[in-house]
Amino acid sequence: MATSPNGRSPLPALAWAAAATLYGMLFLGAESERALGALLAIAAAAVVLGARSGLVDQIRASIGGNERTFDVAAVAGVLAVAVWFHEEHFIILMMTTAFLLMVAALGLTIQFGYAGVVNFAGAAFLGIGCYTAGVVTKYTDLPSWLSLPLGGVVAALIGSILILPVLRTRGHYAALVTIAFGILFKTFLEVNDTLGGPQGMQVKPIVLFACNFGKPLRIGDFTASFYFSYLLMALALLAVSFALVRRLERSWIGLSLDAIRLDEIASACYGLDIARWKVLAFTLGNFLAGCAGAVYGHVLGFIAPNNFTFADSLVLVSIVLLGGIGNVWGVTVAAAFVVILPEKLQIIQEYRFALYAALVILILLFRPEGLLPRPMRDYLPGWKSRSP
């Protein structure tokens, strides 16, 4: 097989994608907690042995030098897992939820990792997208699929208002502003009868090209779960968001955001408009969260204020911290870990928030760059990893 222009073979990257696909099938298909524990132990042992033998570095270097090949392999692997479990409603729902949280976490990555803008109201912007989908399908005659871009636009517009007090504060005071907004958003939903009040409201399924996403997907003799159409839409949204965030990071816009995050005073001295760039990062991040929320609302079918609490915002923040601030691949791995592991291991279901908190503390103390030791861009010329 031909190597990339930088001389790195794609074989280690493709082998890793194939191994991850097979592991995902085994993990999602495991039914006993003993089998899940054994698979987790195997994964931990493989990571340790791979790190000591240098295999992990070879895989990362191969991925960094063959990004497009690995991207295609990763998407193909996800589709293979989805097709393998195409009739399993719960597994397809878990995968769909993980993809949508990845998109929302990528939005937070733009805010946290690139511009240094604190946002502890991620679940609120996810909820704005959900309720936009509910309003579109209940009170308007617009095509239901329009709720996706509209959810992003509404979240971005509301975020552009919230950023005004955020810009006037610093540090933990800015965090308090976003926390207060999240609490106010939940309270607003509870007292607003038009939006269903504390009981919530129904969100009708998406209808796209005569395909009703609320019904099982049928293509010839192939019949899949009624969540399968949403999985494909969520995967497409994730792919577009991932490409956008990675392209943004490596552009002059990403360079400007990174400079502002590192030193606002020096950036201002060199002529960068601090407020404008922060508004851009905050607005774009909330747009991604709103789009993900719109799809999520259709997936749930019924939404209520308790779906968007401060605890849910902390879950999104923990995904960003666990994956590594500014590390787009780390965010996707962490989101899968946060969504799927508690659902498969019911023994930790009641203690998942305590588990997230403990992991975040350990990550910040001993590995602040996240679960993945280094972003894959470290292997690309001219790029260095971010530190929080």
Short mmCIF file of the C-alpha atoms (twelve columns), coordinates in Angstrom:
data_MODEL
# 
_entry.id   MODEL 
# 
loop_
_atom_site.group_PDB 
_atom_site.id 
_atom_site.type_symbol 
_atom_site.label_atom_id 
_atom_site.label_alt_id 
_atom_site.label_comp_id 
_atom_site.label_asym_id 
_atom_site.label_seq_id 
_atom_site.Cartn_x 
_atom_site.Cartn_y 
_atom_site.Cartn_z 
_atom_site.pdbx_PDB_model_num 
ATOM 1   C CA . MET A 1   0.000   0.000  0.000  1 
ATOM 2   C CA . ALA A 2   1.303   3.459  -0.906 1 
ATOM 3   C CA . THR A 3   2.588   5.703  1.819  1 
ATOM 4   C CA . SER A 4   1.577   9.310  2.386  1 
ATOM 5   C CA . PRO A 5   3.725   12.193 1.018  1 
ATOM 6   C CA . ASN A 6   5.399   12.456 4.437  1 
ATOM 7   C CA . GLY A 7   6.523   8.831  4.222  1 
ATOM 8   C CA . ARG A 8   4.193   7.407  6.899  1 
ATOM 9   C CA . SER A 9   2.423   4.159  6.081  1 
ATOM 10  C CA . PRO A 10  -1.374  4.119  6.542  1 
ATOM 11  C CA . LEU A 11  -1.347  0.463  7.632  1 
ATOM 12  C CA . PRO A 12  -1.074  1.125  11.411 1 
ATOM 13  C CA . ALA A 13  -3.940  3.636  11.187 1 
ATOM 14  C CA . LEU A 14  -6.134  1.247  9.204  1 
ATOM 15  C CA . ALA A 15  -5.288  -1.626 11.544 1 
ATOM 16  C CA . TRP A 16  -6.273  0.537  14.514 1 
ATOM 17  C CA . ALA A 17  -9.572  1.488  12.845 1 
ATOM 18  C CA . ALA A 18  -10.337 -2.172 12.167 1 
ATOM 19  C CA . ALA A 19  -9.436  -3.196 15.730 1 
ATOM 20  C CA . ALA A 20  -11.565 -0.376 17.181 1 
ATOM 21  C CA . THR A 21  -14.504 -1.443 15.004 1 
ATOM 22  C CA . LEU A 22  -14.251 -5.060 16.148 1 
ATOM 23  C CA . TYR A 23  -13.885 -3.966 19.789 1 
ATOM 24  C CA . GLY A 24  -16.937 -1.719 19.467 1 
ATOM 25  C CA . MET A 25  -19.006 -4.613 18.159 1 
ATOM 26  C CA . LEU A 26  -17.894 -6.857 21.012 1 
ATOM 27  C CA . PHE A 27  -18.436 -4.175 23.664 1 
ATOM 28  C CA . LEU A 28  -21.864 -3.089 22.472 1 
ATOM 29  C CA . GLY A 29  -22.950 -6.687 22.021 1 
ATOM 30  C CA . ALA A 30  -21.775 -7.848 25.460 1 
ATOM 31  C CA . GLU A 31  -24.707 -8.520 27.776 1 
ATOM 32  C CA . SER A 32  -23.098 -9.532 31.068 1 
ATOM 33  C CA . GLU A 33  -21.135 -7.193 33.300 1 
ATOM 34  C CA . ARG A 34  -18.434 -9.861 33.625 1 
ATOM 35  C CA . ALA A 35  -17.892 -9.800 29.863 1 
ATOM 36  C CA . LEU A 36  -17.826 -5.990 29.870 1 
ATOM 37  C CA . GLY A 37  -15.288 -6.000 32.693 1 
ATOM 38  C CA . ALA A 38  -13.093 -8.419 30.770 1 
ATOM 39  C CA . LEU A 39  -13.258 -6.238 27.650 1 
ATOM 40  C CA . LEU A 40  -12.336 -3.133 29.651 1 
ATOM 41  C CA . ALA A 41  -9.384  -4.987 31.200 1 
ATOM 42  C CA . ILE A 42  -8.230  -6.128 27.755 1 
ATOM 43  C CA . ALA A 43  -8.429  -2.552 26.449 1 
ATOM 44  C CA . ALA A 44  -6.460  -1.182 29.414 1 
ATOM 45  C CA . ALA A 45  -3.783  -3.880 29.045 1 
ATOM 46  C CA . ALA A 46  -3.535  -3.239 25.296 1 
ATOM 47  C CA . VAL A 47  -3.036  0.500  25.864 1 
ATOM 48  C CA . VAL A 48  -0.328  -0.070 28.478 1 
ATOM 49  C CA . LEU A 49  1.527   -2.638 26.379 1 
ATOM 50  C CA . GLY A 50  1.156   -0.527 23.253 1 
ATOM 51  C CA . ALA A 51  2.555   2.533  25.017 1 
ATOM 52  C CA . ARG A 52  5.558   0.627  26.387 1 
ATOM 53  C CA . SER A 53  6.342   -1.017 23.065 1 
ATOM 54  C CA . GLY A 54  6.010   2.198  21.077 1 
ATOM 55  C CA . LEU A 55  3.075   0.873  19.068 1 
ATOM 56  C CA . VAL A 56  0.774   3.665  20.256 1 
ATOM 57  C CA . ASP A 57  3.194   6.297  18.958 1 
ATOM 58  C CA . GLN A 58  3.417   4.499  15.619 1 
ATOM 59  C CA . ILE A 59  -0.374  4.462  15.324 1 
ATOM 60  C CA . ARG A 60  -0.637  8.156  16.182 1 
ATOM 61  C CA . ALA A 61  2.091   9.040  13.702 1 
ATOM 62  C CA . SER A 62  0.355   6.992  11.006 1 
ATOM 63  C CA . ILE A 63  -2.991  8.663  11.725 1 
ATOM 64  C CA . GLY A 64  -1.401  12.122 11.738 1 
ATOM 65  C CA . GLY A 65  0.241   11.445 8.388  1 
ATOM 66  C CA . ASN A 66  -2.806  9.847  6.770  1 
ATOM 67  C CA . GLU A 67  -5.703  11.801 8.213  1 
ATOM 68  C CA . ARG A 68  -8.100  11.536 5.289  1 
ATOM 69  C CA . THR A 69  -7.549  7.798  4.983  1 
ATOM 70  C CA . PHE A 70  -8.168  7.348  8.690  1 
ATOM 71  C CA . ASP A 71  -11.248 9.582  8.606  1 
ATOM 72  C CA . VAL A 72  -12.797 7.429  5.884  1 
ATOM 73  C CA . ALA A 73  -11.858 4.262  7.764  1 
ATOM 74  C CA . ALA A 74  -13.371 5.618  10.994 1 
ATOM 75  C CA . VAL A 75  -16.677 6.486  9.316  1 
ATOM 76  C CA . ALA A 76  -16.730 3.095  7.573  1 
ATOM 77  C CA . GLY A 77  -16.115 1.397  10.929 1 
ATOM 78  C CA . VAL A 78  -18.973 3.272  12.586 1 
ATOM 79  C CA . LEU A 79  -21.312 2.366  9.731  1 
ATOM 80  C CA . ALA A 80  -20.229 -1.270 9.993  1 
ATOM 81  C CA . VAL A 81  -21.093 -1.299 13.702 1 
ATOM 82  C CA . ALA A 82  -24.432 0.403  13.019 1 
ATOM 83  C CA . VAL A 83  -25.342 -2.089 10.293 1 
ATOM 84  C CA . TRP A 84  -24.304 -4.994 12.540 1 
ATOM 85  C CA . PHE A 85  -26.760 -3.818 15.236 1 
ATOM 86  C CA . HIS A 86  -29.317 -2.306 12.850 1 
ATOM 87  C CA . GLU A 87  -32.294 -3.950 14.582 1 
ATOM 88  C CA . GLU A 88  -31.156 -3.206 18.153 1 
ATOM 89  C CA . HIS A 89  -33.112 -0.087 19.131 1 
ATOM 90  C CA . PHE A 90  -31.216 0.597  22.360 1 
ATOM 91  C CA . ILE A 91  -27.738 0.259  20.850 1 
ATOM 92  C CA . ILE A 92  -28.614 2.456  17.867 1 
ATOM 93  C CA . LEU A 93  -30.083 5.032  20.277 1 
ATOM 94  C CA . MET A 94  -26.892 5.007  22.380 1 
ATOM 95  C CA . MET A 95  -24.727 5.534  19.321 1 
ATOM 96  C CA . THR A 96  -26.961 8.355  18.066 1 
ATOM 97  C CA . THR A 97  -26.887 10.090 21.454 1 
ATOM 98  C CA . ALA A 98  -23.102 9.780  21.589 1 
ATOM 99  C CA . PHE A 99  -22.736 11.346 18.126 1 
ATOM 100 C CA . LEU A 100 -24.946 14.301 19.047 1 
ATOM 101 C CA . LEU A 101 -23.088 14.928 22.303 1 
ATOM 102 C CA . MET A 102 -19.853 14.817 20.317 1 
ATOM 103 C CA . VAL A 103 -21.172 17.635 18.122 1 
ATOM 104 C CA . ALA A 104 -22.151 19.706 21.179 1 
ATOM 105 C CA . ALA A 105 -18.753 19.006 22.750 1 
ATOM 106 C CA . LEU A 106 -17.014 20.143 19.558 1 
ATOM 107 C CA . GLY A 107 -18.897 23.422 19.961 1 
ATOM 108 C CA . LEU A 108 -17.542 23.718 23.493 1 
ATOM 109 C CA . THR A 109 -14.080 22.906 22.149 1 
ATOM 110 C CA . ILE A 110 -14.225 25.997 19.955 1 
ATOM 111 C CA . GLN A 111 -15.187 28.055 22.997 1 
ATOM 112 C CA . PHE A 112 -13.004 26.461 25.673 1 
ATOM 113 C CA . GLY A 113 -10.070 25.116 23.724 1 
ATOM 114 C CA . TYR A 114 -9.602  27.705 21.013 1 
ATOM 115 C CA . ALA A 115 -10.838 31.029 22.383 1 
ATOM 116 C CA . GLY A 116 -10.688 30.396 26.134 1 
ATOM 117 C CA . VAL A 117 -14.358 31.411 26.586 1 
ATOM 118 C CA . VAL A 118 -15.959 29.627 29.535 1 
ATOM 119 C CA . ASN A 119 -19.401 28.107 28.978 1 
ATOM 120 C CA . PHE A 120 -21.106 26.049 31.694 1 
ATOM 121 C CA . ALA A 121 -24.490 26.201 29.966 1 
ATOM 122 C CA . GLY A 122 -23.889 23.708 27.181 1 
ATOM 123 C CA . ALA A 123 -27.025 21.724 28.043 1 
ATOM 124 C CA . ALA A 124 -29.094 24.927 27.835 1 
ATOM 125 C CA . PHE A 125 -28.006 25.531 24.236 1 
ATOM 126 C CA . LEU A 126 -28.650 21.884 23.480 1 
ATOM 127 C CA . GLY A 127 -32.123 22.453 24.951 1 
ATOM 128 C CA . ILE A 128 -32.660 25.552 22.818 1 
ATOM 129 C CA . GLY A 129 -32.179 23.376 19.756 1 
ATOM 130 C CA . CYS A 130 -34.573 20.754 21.147 1 
ATOM 131 C CA . TYR A 131 -37.325 23.243 21.896 1 
ATOM 132 C CA . THR A 132 -36.838 24.937 18.537 1 
ATOM 133 C CA . ALA A 133 -37.545 21.564 16.927 1 
ATOM 134 C CA . GLY A 134 -40.641 21.220 19.119 1 
ATOM 135 C CA . VAL A 135 -41.954 24.655 18.167 1 
ATOM 136 C CA . VAL A 136 -41.281 24.090 14.453 1 
ATOM 137 C CA . THR A 137 -43.179 20.799 14.385 1 
ATOM 138 C CA . LYS A 138 -46.028 21.880 16.688 1 
ATOM 139 C CA . TYR A 139 -46.766 25.503 15.834 1 
ATOM 140 C CA . THR A 140 -45.616 25.952 12.228 1 
ATOM 141 C CA . ASP A 141 -46.126 24.363 8.820  1 
ATOM 142 C CA . LEU A 142 -42.425 24.453 8.021  1 
ATOM 143 C CA . PRO A 143 -40.742 21.225 6.886  1 
ATOM 144 C CA . SER A 144 -39.577 19.375 9.990  1 
ATOM 145 C CA . TRP A 145 -36.012 19.049 8.709  1 
ATOM 146 C CA . LEU A 146 -35.659 22.844 8.828  1 
ATOM 147 C CA . SER A 147 -35.568 22.546 12.618 1 
ATOM 148 C CA . LEU A 148 -31.914 21.483 12.360 1 
ATOM 149 C CA . PRO A 149 -30.507 24.744 10.942 1 
ATOM 150 C CA . LEU A 150 -33.104 26.805 12.816 1 
ATOM 151 C CA . GLY A 151 -32.078 25.211 16.107 1 
ATOM 152 C CA . GLY A 152 -28.504 26.245 15.432 1 
ATOM 153 C CA . VAL A 153 -29.484 29.778 14.430 1 
ATOM 154 C CA . VAL A 154 -31.693 30.344 17.491 1 
ATOM 155 C CA . ALA A 155 -28.995 29.005 19.821 1 
ATOM 156 C CA . ALA A 156 -26.410 31.245 18.137 1 
ATOM 157 C CA . LEU A 157 -28.641 34.331 18.438 1 
ATOM 158 C CA . ILE A 158 -29.357 33.747 22.122 1 
ATOM 159 C CA . GLY A 159 -25.676 33.035 22.681 1 
ATOM 160 C CA . SER A 160 -24.733 36.310 21.012 1 
ATOM 161 C CA . ILE A 161 -26.771 38.064 23.710 1 
ATOM 162 C CA . LEU A 162 -25.315 36.027 26.572 1 
ATOM 163 C CA . ILE A 163 -21.765 36.749 25.418 1 
ATOM 164 C CA . LEU A 164 -22.237 40.455 26.251 1 
ATOM 165 C CA . PRO A 165 -22.111 40.003 30.065 1 
ATOM 166 C CA . VAL A 166 -19.504 37.237 29.628 1 
ATOM 167 C CA . LEU A 167 -17.191 39.724 27.898 1 
ATOM 168 C CA . ARG A 168 -17.510 42.117 30.843 1 
ATOM 169 C CA . THR A 169 -16.322 39.514 33.338 1 
ATOM 170 C CA . ARG A 170 -13.253 37.345 33.823 1 
ATOM 171 C CA . GLY A 171 -12.405 33.935 35.227 1 
ATOM 172 C CA . HIS A 172 -14.900 32.356 37.606 1 
ATOM 173 C CA . TYR A 173 -17.226 35.357 37.286 1 
ATOM 174 C CA . ALA A 174 -17.701 34.565 33.590 1 
ATOM 175 C CA . ALA A 175 -18.415 30.950 34.544 1 
ATOM 176 C CA . LEU A 176 -21.072 32.150 37.015 1 
ATOM 177 C CA . VAL A 177 -22.790 34.116 34.234 1 
ATOM 178 C CA . THR A 178 -23.193 30.998 32.109 1 
ATOM 179 C CA . ILE A 179 -24.273 28.921 35.120 1 
ATOM 180 C CA . ALA A 180 -26.929 31.510 35.931 1 
ATOM 181 C CA . PHE A 181 -28.133 31.429 32.322 1 
ATOM 182 C CA . GLY A 182 -28.511 27.652 32.458 1 
ATOM 183 C CA . ILE A 183 -30.599 27.896 35.630 1 
ATOM 184 C CA . LEU A 184 -32.718 30.710 34.175 1 
ATOM 185 C CA . PHE A 185 -33.303 28.725 31.003 1 
ATOM 186 C CA . LYS A 186 -34.625 25.729 32.931 1 
ATOM 187 C CA . THR A 187 -36.837 28.006 35.064 1 
ATOM 188 C CA . PHE A 188 -38.172 29.754 31.950 1 
ATOM 189 C CA . LEU A 189 -39.168 26.402 30.462 1 
ATOM 190 C CA . GLU A 190 -40.952 25.348 33.645 1 
ATOM 191 C CA . VAL A 191 -43.156 28.469 33.785 1 
ATOM 192 C CA . ASN A 192 -43.842 28.756 30.045 1 
ATOM 193 C CA . ASP A 193 -47.087 26.977 29.219 1 
ATOM 194 C CA . THR A 194 -46.598 27.515 25.483 1 
ATOM 195 C CA . LEU A 195 -43.564 25.244 25.669 1 
ATOM 196 C CA . GLY A 196 -45.359 22.673 27.799 1 
ATOM 197 C CA . GLY A 197 -44.291 23.931 31.215 1 
ATOM 198 C CA . PRO A 198 -42.764 21.364 33.598 1 
ATOM 199 C CA . GLN A 199 -44.534 18.524 31.739 1 
ATOM 200 C CA . GLY A 200 -42.641 19.262 28.522 1 
ATOM 201 C CA . MET A 201 -43.750 19.041 24.903 1 
ATOM 202 C CA . GLN A 202 -43.838 16.546 22.065 1 
ATOM 203 C CA . VAL A 203 -41.450 16.758 19.119 1 
ATOM 204 C CA . LYS A 204 -42.727 15.128 15.953 1 
ATOM 205 C CA . PRO A 205 -40.418 12.973 13.816 1 
ATOM 206 C CA . ILE A 206 -38.456 14.392 10.895 1 
ATOM 207 C CA . VAL A 207 -39.898 13.792 7.440  1 
ATOM 208 C CA . LEU A 208 -37.283 14.092 4.707  1 
ATOM 209 C CA . PHE A 209 -37.865 13.145 1.060  1 
ATOM 210 C CA . ALA A 210 -40.987 11.159 2.011  1 
ATOM 211 C CA . CYS A 211 -38.937 9.256  4.592  1 
ATOM 212 C CA . ASN A 212 -40.531 9.344  8.041  1 
ATOM 213 C CA . PHE A 213 -37.763 9.066  10.631 1 
ATOM 214 C CA . GLY A 214 -40.288 7.851  13.185 1 
ATOM 215 C CA . LYS A 215 -40.773 4.588  11.329 1 
ATOM 216 C CA . PRO A 216 -38.374 1.682  10.710 1 
ATOM 217 C CA . LEU A 217 -36.015 2.211  7.786  1 
ATOM 218 C CA . ARG A 218 -36.718 -0.200 4.941  1 
ATOM 219 C CA . ILE A 219 -34.518 -0.554 1.865  1 
ATOM 220 C CA . GLY A 220 -35.495 -3.653 -0.047 1 
ATOM 221 C CA . ASP A 221 -35.123 -6.616 2.302  1 
ATOM 222 C CA . PHE A 222 -33.113 -4.498 4.776  1 
ATOM 223 C CA . THR A 223 -35.175 -3.314 7.768  1 
ATOM 224 C CA . ALA A 224 -33.507 -1.252 10.484 1 
ATOM 225 C CA . SER A 225 -34.542 0.345  13.773 1 
ATOM 226 C CA . PHE A 226 -36.583 3.544  13.589 1 
ATOM 227 C CA . TYR A 227 -33.555 5.231  15.223 1 
ATOM 228 C CA . PHE A 228 -31.314 4.219  12.316 1 
ATOM 229 C CA . SER A 229 -32.297 7.215  10.155 1 
ATOM 230 C CA . TYR A 230 -31.445 9.548  13.036 1 
ATOM 231 C CA . LEU A 231 -28.113 7.763  13.466 1 
ATOM 232 C CA . LEU A 232 -27.229 8.465  9.845  1 
ATOM 233 C CA . MET A 233 -28.255 12.119 10.228 1 
ATOM 234 C CA . ALA A 234 -26.285 12.464 13.483 1 
ATOM 235 C CA . LEU A 235 -23.225 10.852 11.889 1 
ATOM 236 C CA . ALA A 236 -23.428 13.220 8.912  1 
ATOM 237 C CA . LEU A 237 -23.739 16.200 11.263 1 
ATOM 238 C CA . LEU A 238 -20.770 14.935 13.274 1 
ATOM 239 C CA . ALA A 239 -18.627 14.492 10.161 1 
ATOM 240 C CA . VAL A 240 -19.388 18.023 8.966  1 
ATOM 241 C CA . SER A 241 -18.806 19.506 12.438 1 
ATOM 242 C CA . PHE A 242 -15.556 17.588 12.869 1 
ATOM 243 C CA . ALA A 243 -14.236 18.770 9.496  1 
ATOM 244 C CA . LEU A 244 -15.300 22.358 10.264 1 
ATOM 245 C CA . VAL A 245 -13.653 22.443 13.689 1 
ATOM 246 C CA . ARG A 246 -10.429 20.875 12.455 1 
ATOM 247 C CA . ARG A 247 -10.281 23.218 9.461  1 
ATOM 248 C CA . LEU A 248 -10.982 26.171 11.745 1 
ATOM 249 C CA . GLU A 249 -8.177  25.135 14.071 1 
ATOM 250 C CA . ARG A 250 -5.613  25.112 11.274 1 
ATOM 251 C CA . SER A 251 -6.683  28.372 9.682  1 
ATOM 252 C CA . TRP A 252 -5.696  31.939 10.449 1 
ATOM 253 C CA . ILE A 253 -8.945  32.178 12.430 1 
ATOM 254 C CA . GLY A 254 -7.802  29.372 14.708 1 
ATOM 255 C CA . LEU A 255 -4.429  31.043 15.060 1 
ATOM 256 C CA . SER A 256 -6.101  34.294 16.126 1 
ATOM 257 C CA . LEU A 257 -8.335  32.488 18.637 1 
ATOM 258 C CA . ASP A 258 -5.356  30.625 20.051 1 
ATOM 259 C CA . ALA A 259 -3.429  33.865 20.495 1 
ATOM 260 C CA . ILE A 260 -6.345  35.410 22.381 1 
ATOM 261 C CA . ARG A 261 -6.658  32.381 24.636 1 
ATOM 262 C CA . LEU A 262 -2.962  32.453 25.500 1 
ATOM 263 C CA . ASP A 263 -2.548  36.206 26.082 1 
ATOM 264 C CA . GLU A 264 -5.311  38.746 25.535 1 
ATOM 265 C CA . ILE A 265 -3.113  41.767 26.261 1 
ATOM 266 C CA . ALA A 266 -0.423  40.766 23.773 1 
ATOM 267 C CA . SER A 267 -3.076  39.924 21.183 1 
ATOM 268 C CA . ALA A 268 -4.696  43.329 21.597 1 
ATOM 269 C CA . CYS A 269 -1.306  44.977 21.201 1 
ATOM 270 C CA . TYR A 270 -0.917  43.237 17.845 1 
ATOM 271 C CA . GLY A 271 -4.279  44.551 16.667 1 
ATOM 272 C CA . LEU A 272 -6.597  41.601 17.321 1 
ATOM 273 C CA . ASP A 273 -10.154 42.565 18.254 1 
ATOM 274 C CA . ILE A 274 -10.629 40.456 21.408 1 
ATOM 275 C CA . ALA A 275 -14.376 40.958 21.698 1 
ATOM 276 C CA . ARG A 276 -15.081 40.176 18.044 1 
ATOM 277 C CA . TRP A 277 -13.149 36.897 18.079 1 
ATOM 278 C CA . LYS A 278 -14.725 35.764 21.339 1 
ATOM 279 C CA . VAL A 279 -18.189 36.525 19.971 1 
ATOM 280 C CA . LEU A 280 -17.366 34.493 16.871 1 
ATOM 281 C CA . ALA A 281 -16.146 31.492 18.892 1 
ATOM 282 C CA . PHE A 282 -19.079 31.613 21.315 1 
ATOM 283 C CA . THR A 283 -21.644 32.001 18.536 1 
ATOM 284 C CA . LEU A 284 -20.225 29.241 16.354 1 
ATOM 285 C CA . GLY A 285 -19.938 26.845 19.297 1 
ATOM 286 C CA . ASN A 286 -23.540 27.453 20.291 1 
ATOM 287 C CA . PHE A 287 -24.657 27.003 16.681 1 
ATOM 288 C CA . LEU A 288 -23.219 23.481 16.675 1 
ATOM 289 C CA . ALA A 289 -24.858 22.722 20.035 1 
ATOM 290 C CA . GLY A 290 -28.202 24.029 18.750 1 
ATOM 291 C CA . CYS A 291 -28.046 21.892 15.603 1 
ATOM 292 C CA . ALA A 292 -27.234 18.818 17.685 1 
ATOM 293 C CA . GLY A 293 -30.067 19.712 20.064 1 
ATOM 294 C CA . ALA A 294 -32.600 19.959 17.234 1 
ATOM 295 C CA . VAL A 295 -31.804 16.420 16.086 1 
ATOM 296 C CA . TYR A 296 -31.737 15.226 19.696 1 
ATOM 297 C CA . GLY A 297 -35.233 16.597 20.269 1 
ATOM 298 C CA . HIS A 298 -36.562 14.591 17.339 1 
ATOM 299 C CA . VAL A 299 -34.746 11.499 18.611 1 
ATOM 300 C CA . LEU A 300 -36.275 11.804 22.083 1 
ATOM 301 C CA . GLY A 301 -39.757 12.546 20.751 1 
ATOM 302 C CA . PHE A 302 -40.683 14.252 24.009 1 
ATOM 303 C CA . ILE A 303 -38.654 16.870 25.866 1 
ATOM 304 C CA . ALA A 304 -38.967 18.440 29.308 1 
ATOM 305 C CA . PRO A 305 -36.988 20.981 31.366 1 
ATOM 306 C CA . ASN A 306 -35.375 18.215 33.434 1 
ATOM 307 C CA . ASN A 307 -33.536 17.051 30.312 1 
ATOM 308 C CA . PHE A 308 -31.366 20.182 30.417 1 
ATOM 309 C CA . THR A 309 -30.075 20.674 33.943 1 
ATOM 310 C CA . PHE A 310 -26.786 22.059 35.203 1 
ATOM 311 C CA . ALA A 311 -25.648 18.465 35.778 1 
ATOM 312 C CA . ASP A 312 -26.090 17.790 32.056 1 
ATOM 313 C CA . SER A 313 -23.952 20.835 31.287 1 
ATOM 314 C CA . LEU A 314 -21.244 19.425 33.540 1 
ATOM 315 C CA . VAL A 315 -21.372 16.182 31.545 1 
ATOM 316 C CA . LEU A 316 -20.524 18.149 28.394 1 
ATOM 317 C CA . VAL A 317 -17.731 19.980 30.199 1 
ATOM 318 C CA . SER A 318 -16.362 16.677 31.491 1 
ATOM 319 C CA . ILE A 319 -16.293 15.334 27.916 1 
ATOM 320 C CA . VAL A 320 -14.127 18.278 26.828 1 
ATOM 321 C CA . LEU A 321 -11.805 17.914 29.816 1 
ATOM 322 C CA . LEU A 322 -11.512 14.136 29.543 1 
ATOM 323 C CA . GLY A 323 -10.815 14.288 25.841 1 
ATOM 324 C CA . GLY A 324 -8.293  17.089 26.213 1 
ATOM 325 C CA . ILE A 325 -8.960  20.789 25.735 1 
ATOM 326 C CA . GLY A 326 -8.600  21.568 22.043 1 
ATOM 327 C CA . ASN A 327 -8.272  17.895 21.061 1 
ATOM 328 C CA . VAL A 328 -11.041 17.084 18.577 1 
ATOM 329 C CA . TRP A 329 -10.315 13.353 18.436 1 
ATOM 330 C CA . GLY A 330 -10.106 13.175 22.221 1 
ATOM 331 C CA . VAL A 331 -13.552 14.744 22.520 1 
ATOM 332 C CA . THR A 332 -15.109 12.059 20.329 1 
ATOM 333 C CA . VAL A 333 -13.504 9.256  22.355 1 
ATOM 334 C CA . ALA A 334 -14.528 10.841 25.668 1 
ATOM 335 C CA . ALA A 335 -18.133 11.343 24.515 1 
ATOM 336 C CA . ALA A 336 -18.429 7.678  23.579 1 
ATOM 337 C CA . PHE A 337 -16.976 6.745  26.968 1 
ATOM 338 C CA . VAL A 338 -19.310 9.045  28.924 1 
ATOM 339 C CA . VAL A 339 -22.487 7.983  27.087 1 
ATOM 340 C CA . ILE A 340 -22.011 4.269  26.517 1 
ATOM 341 C CA . LEU A 341 -20.112 3.014  29.570 1 
ATOM 342 C CA . PRO A 342 -22.742 3.924  32.226 1 
ATOM 343 C CA . GLU A 343 -25.514 2.472  30.054 1 
ATOM 344 C CA . LYS A 344 -23.704 -0.823 29.630 1 
ATOM 345 C CA . LEU A 345 -22.454 -1.049 33.223 1 
ATOM 346 C CA . GLN A 346 -25.618 -0.504 35.236 1 
ATOM 347 C CA . ILE A 347 -23.665 -0.925 38.459 1 
ATOM 348 C CA . ILE A 348 -22.187 2.560  37.978 1 
ATOM 349 C CA . GLN A 349 -25.361 4.168  36.581 1 
ATOM 350 C CA . GLU A 350 -26.345 5.805  39.892 1 
ATOM 351 C CA . TYR A 351 -22.791 6.983  40.526 1 
ATOM 352 C CA . ARG A 352 -21.940 8.239  37.051 1 
ATOM 353 C CA . PHE A 353 -21.740 11.910 38.041 1 
ATOM 354 C CA . ALA A 354 -19.407 11.054 40.909 1 
ATOM 355 C CA . LEU A 355 -17.366 8.977  38.466 1 
ATOM 356 C CA . TYR A 356 -17.170 11.866 35.987 1 
ATOM 357 C CA . ALA A 357 -16.089 14.241 38.756 1 
ATOM 358 C CA . ALA A 358 -13.394 11.856 39.978 1 
ATOM 359 C CA . LEU A 359 -12.089 11.295 36.453 1 
ATOM 360 C CA . VAL A 360 -11.995 15.027 35.704 1 
ATOM 361 C CA . ILE A 361 -10.032 15.670 38.917 1 
ATOM 362 C CA . LEU A 362 -7.573  12.897 38.101 1 
ATOM 363 C CA . ILE A 363 -7.192  14.129 34.524 1 
ATOM 364 C CA . LEU A 364 -6.523  17.704 35.627 1 
ATOM 365 C CA . LEU A 365 -4.000  16.549 38.224 1 
ATOM 366 C CA . PHE A 366 -2.057  13.936 36.305 1 
ATOM 367 C CA . ARG A 367 -2.856  14.302 32.585 1 
ATOM 368 C CA . PRO A 368 -4.166  17.791 31.783 1 
ATOM 369 C CA . GLU A 369 -3.888  17.124 28.039 1 
ATOM 370 C CA . GLY A 370 -6.732  14.587 28.330 1 
ATOM 371 C CA . LEU A 371 -7.246  10.863 27.868 1 
ATOM 372 C CA . LEU A 372 -5.334  10.846 24.604 1 
ATOM 373 C CA . PRO A 373 -1.698  11.674 25.499 1 
ATOM 374 C CA . ARG A 374 -1.210  14.055 22.590 1 
ATOM 375 C CA . PRO A 375 -3.432  15.409 19.853 1 
ATOM 376 C CA . MET A 376 -2.720  13.817 16.497 1 
ATOM 377 C CA . ARG A 377 -1.777  17.179 15.057 1 
ATOM 378 C CA . ASP A 378 1.504   16.902 17.003 1 
ATOM 379 C CA . TYR A 379 2.666   14.740 14.114 1 
ATOM 380 C CA . LEU A 380 1.880   17.390 11.524 1 
ATOM 381 C CA . PRO A 381 4.582   19.939 10.678 1 
ATOM 382 C CA . GLY A 382 4.183   23.281 12.371 1 
ATOM 383 C CA . TRP A 383 1.498   22.269 14.857 1 
ATOM 384 C CA . LYS A 384 1.824   21.924 18.612 1 
ATOM 385 C CA . SER A 385 -0.683  20.674 21.145 1 
ATOM 386 C CA . ARG A 386 -2.605  23.011 23.387 1 
ATOM 387 C CA . SER A 387 -2.324  22.936 27.128 1 
ATOM 388 C CA . PRO A 388 -5.278  24.033 29.245 1 
# 
